[in-house]
Amino acid sequence: MAHDKNQQLVKMINQIALNNAYDDDVDRAADAVASHVRKFWAKSMKQDIQALADAGGEGLNEIARAAVIRI
């Protein structure tokens, strides 16, 4: 169950990251993704994605990985 939830969170944050990719400006994109996550994700979702990133961040794209650090 937790694995499915984590996969869904990775899919969601990666999609947000792709929608906020700015001409190879990873920092700008990561800031936008982090802002979105802070505003719209539940506290438990933010904690889960941070724990996943701390455990190696399997599946996170570059922008998503950078965004999680900013949450």
N, C-alpha and C positions, 0 to 999 in steps of 0.2 A: 504493500500500500504506500509506504513512504517513498519507495523508489518511483512509483507512478507519479506521485505528487511532485517529486523533485524533477522528473523529466518534464512535467507540464510547466513548472516554473522556469526551467532552462529554455524550453521552447518559447515561452512568453517573452522573457527578457531578451532572447536573441532576436525575436521578431521586432521588438521595440528598438533594439540596437540597429537593425537593418533599416528601419524606417527613419532613423535619425543619423544615418551615415552622411557626413559632410566632407566630400572631396578629400578623403584620407586624413581628416582632422580628428584623430581619435579622441583627443582631450575634449573638444567641443561636443562631439557626439556623446561621449561618456557623461559629461555634465548634463546634457539633455535627458539621457536615459535615467540617470540617478534622480533628477528632479521629478520625472514622471513617476518613478517607483516610490519616492518619498510621498508624493501627493496621493497616489491612487491605490497602492498596495496595502493590504492589512499588515499590521505589525508582525503577525506570525509568518506571513509570506516573506517579509523582509528578513526576519531572523533565519528562516529556512534557506533562503538563497545565500545569505552570508555564511551560514554553516557549510553549505555545499561548496562555496568558493574556498573557504578555509581548509576544506578536505581535499583540495586539488582542483576544484572547478571543472570537473569533467563535463564536456559538452558546451561550455560557455565560449562564445566567440570573443575576439579581442576587445571589442567595444563593451560588451556585457561584462566581461571580467574587470575592465577598468571602471565601469559604472558601479559595480558592487562595492568596490573600495570606497566610493564617494557617498554611499548611502548612510 
